[in-house]
Amino acid sequence: MSGFIAGISHNHIAAAGRLLGMLVYILDRRHRRIVRRNLKFIYPEWSISQIRTFSRLIFQNMGITVLEFCQIISFSRSDISSRVRIKGEENLLKAIESNKGVIFISAHLGNWEMSPLAVSIYLEKPILLIARKIRSKALEWWIYKIRSRFGNIVVDKKGALPKMVRTLSKGEMLGLLIDQETTHSEGIKVTFFGRTVTATPAAAILARRLGSMVLPGFCVRKPGGGLLLIIEPPVTLIKTDDVRTDLQTNTQIMTDVIEKTVRQYFEQWFWLHKRWKRHYPYLYHEDIARRQRRREKRKRLSA
């Protein structure tokens, strides 16, 4: 059965994924609303027709991503090597040869779960992946199975700092997705698509402390089908006597790299995320009220 699933062509996965995405677009009013408000917030000049068109493309790409994730479980090393073309191998090899550790930064773009798998297979070395807990235990288990394939190590972001430092100190690679909202206490204010967001400074802190290279990489879908893993040159960071300013500046530099790539592969980013909720909560007031009701219900049940 796994061999059959792995053998399904990318064209068939893409076609089925687009259908799945359109079905979800029609049925899932809540996430359709989030995507549309995100787009209108970033591009207030867009017409309703433009927003609807791109919303459909975003859902279609998300449908493809979900089916690709299902297929990854059945892939062998050779399946991944044959299906993912790597562009920028020289950047990856130079970073590894530095022996100062590599912080591989990426975003929820294209097939983001494929990036660390393809890199670890190419290097024949495991990667330490830092991830936040998912509420659904079944989904958590499924994602863990994908991420830990071929020797990669998955660590919960809470309490992960010592493990991250040890990994980089040994000259190994750490993988971080840095495009989602974080708490005020854990994050730094930066600008994303011209709007204020809170981003994690983890990569900037570790790079400054250990001298590790920060290497952006994104696994995106090519127009003609198939996956392309783009490894960009290491990010040029600043280092002065003002630590606080350096962390803010360097986190902004990394966020700019994410934004540039999202603009290039616009419909492949995870627009279903409430990226601007910390500073513009009115965008998602229904979802925030819904979450508050759930919290109050849990409190009443536990009282």
C-alpha positions as CSV (number, residue, x, y, z in Angstrom):
1,M,0.0,0.0,0.0
2,S,2.8,2.5,0.9
3,G,4.5,1.7,-2.4
4,F,1.3,2.5,-4.3
5,I,0.9,5.8,-2.4
6,A,4.5,6.8,-3.0
7,G,4.2,6.0,-6.7
8,I,1.3,8.5,-7.3
9,S,2.6,11.1,-9.7
10,H,2.9,14.7,-8.5
11,N,0.5,15.8,-11.3
12,H,-2.2,13.5,-9.8
13,I,-1.5,14.7,-6.3
14,A,-1.7,18.4,-7.5
15,A,-5.0,17.8,-9.3
16,A,-6.6,16.0,-6.3
17,G,-5.2,18.7,-4.0
18,R,-6.8,21.5,-5.9
19,L,-10.1,19.8,-5.7
20,L,-9.7,19.2,-2.0
21,G,-8.7,22.8,-1.5
22,M,-11.8,24.1,-3.3
23,L,-14.0,21.8,-1.2
24,V,-12.5,23.2,2.0
25,Y,-12.8,26.7,0.6
26,I,-16.6,26.2,0.0
27,L,-17.2,24.5,3.4
28,D,-14.8,26.2,5.8
29,R,-16.3,29.7,6.3
30,R,-14.0,30.5,9.2
31,H,-10.7,30.0,7.5
32,R,-12.1,31.5,4.3
33,R,-12.8,34.6,6.3
34,I,-9.3,34.7,7.8
35,V,-7.6,34.4,4.4
36,R,-9.7,37.1,2.9
37,R,-9.2,39.5,5.8
38,N,-5.4,38.9,5.7
39,L,-5.3,39.7,2.0
40,K,-7.5,42.8,2.4
41,F,-5.4,44.0,5.3
42,I,-2.2,43.7,3.3
43,Y,-3.6,44.9,0.0
44,P,-6.4,47.3,0.8
45,E,-6.5,48.5,-2.8
46,W,-7.5,45.0,-4.1
47,S,-11.0,44.5,-5.4
48,I,-13.3,41.8,-4.0
49,S,-12.8,39.8,-7.2
50,Q,-9.0,39.8,-6.7
51,I,-9.3,38.7,-3.1
52,R,-11.7,35.9,-4.0
53,T,-9.4,34.7,-6.9
54,F,-6.3,34.6,-4.7
55,S,-8.2,33.1,-1.8
56,R,-9.2,30.2,-4.0
57,L,-5.6,29.7,-5.2
58,I,-4.4,29.7,-1.6
59,F,-6.9,27.0,-0.6
60,Q,-6.0,25.0,-3.7
61,N,-2.3,25.1,-2.7
62,M,-3.1,24.1,0.8
63,G,-5.0,21.1,-0.5
64,I,-2.0,20.1,-2.5
65,T,0.2,20.5,0.6
66,V,-2.0,18.3,2.7
67,L,-1.9,15.5,0.2
68,E,1.8,15.9,-0.2
69,F,2.2,15.5,3.5
70,C,0.1,12.3,3.4
71,Q,2.4,11.0,0.7
72,I,5.7,11.8,2.5
73,I,4.9,9.1,5.1
74,S,5.3,6.5,2.3
75,F,8.4,8.0,0.7
76,S,11.9,6.4,0.8
77,R,15.1,8.4,0.8
78,S,15.4,7.8,-3.0
79,D,11.8,8.9,-3.5
80,I,12.6,12.3,-1.9
81,S,15.9,12.7,-3.7
82,S,14.2,12.0,-7.0
83,R,11.3,14.3,-6.4
84,V,13.0,17.4,-4.9
85,R,15.5,19.3,-6.9
86,I,17.9,21.4,-4.9
87,K,19.0,24.8,-6.0
88,G,21.9,26.4,-4.1
89,E,23.7,23.3,-2.9
90,E,26.9,25.3,-2.7
91,N,25.4,27.6,-0.1
92,L,24.5,24.6,2.1
93,L,27.9,22.9,1.8
94,K,29.8,26.1,2.6
95,A,27.7,26.7,5.7
96,I,28.3,23.1,6.9
97,E,32.0,23.4,6.3
98,S,32.2,26.4,8.6
99,N,31.9,24.0,11.6
100,K,30.1,26.8,13.6
101,G,26.7,25.3,13.2
102,V,23.9,26.2,10.8
103,I,20.6,27.7,11.7
104,F,18.3,26.7,8.8
105,I,15.4,29.2,8.8
106,S,12.2,28.7,6.7
107,A,8.5,29.5,6.6
108,H,5.2,27.7,6.2
109,L,5.5,28.0,2.5
110,G,5.1,25.4,-0.3
111,N,5.9,22.0,1.2
112,W,7.7,23.1,4.3
113,E,7.9,19.7,5.9
114,M,9.9,18.4,2.9
115,S,12.8,21.0,3.4
116,P,14.5,19.4,6.4
117,L,14.0,15.9,5.1
118,A,15.6,16.7,1.7
119,V,18.5,18.5,3.4
120,S,19.2,15.8,5.9
121,I,19.1,13.2,3.1
122,Y,21.4,15.3,1.0
123,L,23.9,15.8,3.8
124,E,23.4,12.4,5.3
125,K,23.2,14.1,8.6
126,P,20.2,14.6,11.0
127,I,18.8,18.0,11.7
128,L,17.4,19.2,15.1
129,L,13.9,20.6,14.5
130,I,12.2,22.9,17.0
131,A,8.4,22.8,16.9
132,R,5.5,24.0,19.0
133,K,3.0,21.5,20.4
134,I,-0.2,20.9,18.4
135,R,-3.4,20.6,20.4
136,S,-4.6,17.5,18.5
137,K,-2.7,14.5,19.7
138,A,-3.5,12.6,16.5
139,L,-2.2,15.5,14.4
140,E,0.8,15.9,16.6
141,W,1.7,12.2,16.2
142,W,1.3,12.4,12.4
143,I,3.5,15.5,12.0
144,Y,6.1,14.0,14.4
145,K,6.2,10.9,12.2
146,I,6.9,13.0,9.1
147,R,9.5,15.2,10.8
148,S,11.5,12.5,12.5
149,R,11.8,10.3,9.4
150,F,15.4,9.5,8.4
151,G,16.9,10.4,11.8
152,N,15.8,14.0,12.3
153,I,15.3,15.0,15.9
154,V,12.1,16.9,16.9
155,V,12.1,18.9,20.2
156,D,9.3,21.0,21.7
157,K,10.2,24.7,21.6
158,K,9.6,25.0,25.4
159,G,12.9,24.3,27.1
160,A,14.7,23.6,23.8
161,L,17.5,26.2,24.2
162,P,20.1,23.9,25.8
163,K,19.7,21.4,23.1
164,M,19.9,24.0,20.4
165,V,23.1,25.4,21.8
166,R,24.7,21.9,22.1
167,T,23.7,21.1,18.5
168,L,25.2,24.3,17.0
169,S,28.3,24.0,19.2
170,K,29.0,20.6,17.6
171,G,28.8,22.2,14.1
172,E,25.5,20.6,13.3
173,M,22.2,22.0,11.9
174,L,19.1,23.4,13.6
175,G,15.8,24.0,11.7
176,L,13.4,26.8,12.6
177,L,10.1,28.0,11.1
178,I,10.1,31.7,11.9
179,D,7.1,33.1,10.1
180,Q,4.3,32.6,12.7
181,E,3.1,34.9,15.5
182,T,4.7,34.5,19.0
183,T,3.9,35.9,22.4
184,H,4.9,39.5,23.3
185,S,7.2,38.1,26.1
186,E,9.0,35.7,23.6
187,G,9.1,37.9,20.6
188,I,10.4,41.1,19.1
189,K,8.4,43.6,17.1
190,V,9.2,43.7,13.4
191,T,7.5,44.7,10.2
192,F,6.0,42.1,7.8
193,F,4.2,43.2,4.7
194,G,4.3,46.7,6.1
195,R,2.5,45.8,9.3
196,T,3.8,45.2,12.8
197,V,4.1,41.6,13.9
198,T,5.9,39.8,16.7
199,A,8.7,37.4,15.6
200,T,11.0,35.0,17.4
201,P,14.5,36.3,18.0
202,A,15.8,32.8,18.6
203,A,17.9,32.6,15.4
204,A,19.4,36.1,16.0
205,I,20.3,35.2,19.6
206,L,21.9,31.9,18.7
207,A,23.8,33.4,15.7
208,R,25.2,36.2,17.8
209,R,26.2,33.9,20.8
210,L,27.7,31.1,18.8
211,G,28.7,32.6,15.5
212,S,26.5,30.2,13.6
213,M,25.4,30.9,10.0
214,V,21.8,31.6,9.3
215,L,20.8,29.9,6.1
216,P,17.3,30.4,4.5
217,G,15.7,27.6,2.6
218,F,12.3,27.1,1.1
219,C,10.7,24.1,-0.7
220,V,8.3,25.5,-3.3
221,R,6.3,24.1,-6.1
222,K,7.5,24.8,-9.6
223,P,5.0,26.1,-12.2
224,G,5.4,22.9,-14.3
225,G,5.0,20.6,-11.3
226,G,7.5,19.1,-8.9
227,L,9.3,20.6,-5.9
228,L,12.3,22.9,-5.8
229,L,14.3,23.4,-2.6
230,I,15.9,26.8,-2.8
231,I,18.9,27.2,-0.5
232,E,19.8,30.9,-0.3
233,P,23.2,32.4,0.7
234,P,23.7,32.9,4.4
235,V,22.0,36.0,5.9
236,T,24.4,38.9,6.5
237,L,23.8,40.0,10.1
238,I,25.2,42.9,12.1
239,K,27.1,42.8,15.4
240,T,27.7,45.9,17.5
241,D,28.0,46.7,21.2
242,D,24.2,47.3,21.3
243,V,22.8,43.8,21.8
244,R,19.2,44.8,22.0
245,T,19.3,46.8,18.7
246,D,21.3,44.1,17.0
247,L,18.7,41.5,17.9
248,Q,15.8,43.6,16.6
249,T,17.7,44.5,13.4
250,N,18.8,40.9,12.7
251,T,15.3,39.5,13.3
252,Q,14.0,42.1,10.9
253,I,16.6,41.1,8.3
254,M,15.4,37.5,8.6
255,T,11.7,38.5,8.4
256,D,12.5,40.5,5.2
257,V,14.0,37.3,3.7
258,I,10.7,35.5,4.5
259,E,8.6,38.3,3.1
260,K,10.6,38.4,-0.1
261,T,10.1,34.7,-0.7
262,V,6.4,34.8,0.2
263,R,5.9,37.6,-2.3
264,Q,7.5,35.5,-5.0
265,Y,5.4,32.4,-4.2
266,F,2.4,34.3,-2.8
267,E,-0.3,31.6,-3.1
268,Q,1.9,29.0,-1.5
269,W,2.2,30.7,1.9
270,F,0.0,29.6,4.9
271,W,-2.4,32.6,4.8
272,L,-4.9,30.7,7.0
273,H,-2.7,31.7,10.0
274,K,-3.8,34.7,12.1
275,R,-0.4,36.4,11.6
276,W,-1.4,39.9,12.7
277,K,-3.5,39.0,15.7
278,R,-1.2,40.4,18.4
279,H,-1.2,44.0,17.1
280,Y,-4.4,44.0,15.0
281,P,-6.8,41.8,16.9
282,Y,-9.9,43.4,15.3
283,L,-9.1,41.5,12.1
284,Y,-10.0,38.2,13.8
285,H,-12.5,39.4,16.5
286,E,-14.9,36.4,15.9
287,D,-12.1,33.9,16.4
288,I,-10.7,35.7,19.5
289,A,-14.2,35.8,21.0
290,R,-14.7,32.1,20.2
291,R,-11.4,31.3,21.9
292,Q,-12.4,33.3,25.0
293,R,-15.7,31.4,25.3
294,R,-13.8,28.1,25.1
295,R,-11.4,29.3,27.9
296,E,-14.3,30.3,30.1
297,K,-16.1,27.0,29.5
298,R,-12.9,25.1,30.5
299,K,-12.7,27.1,33.6
300,R,-16.3,26.4,34.6
301,L,-15.8,22.7,33.9
302,S,-12.6,22.5,36.0
303,A,-14.1,24.5,38.9
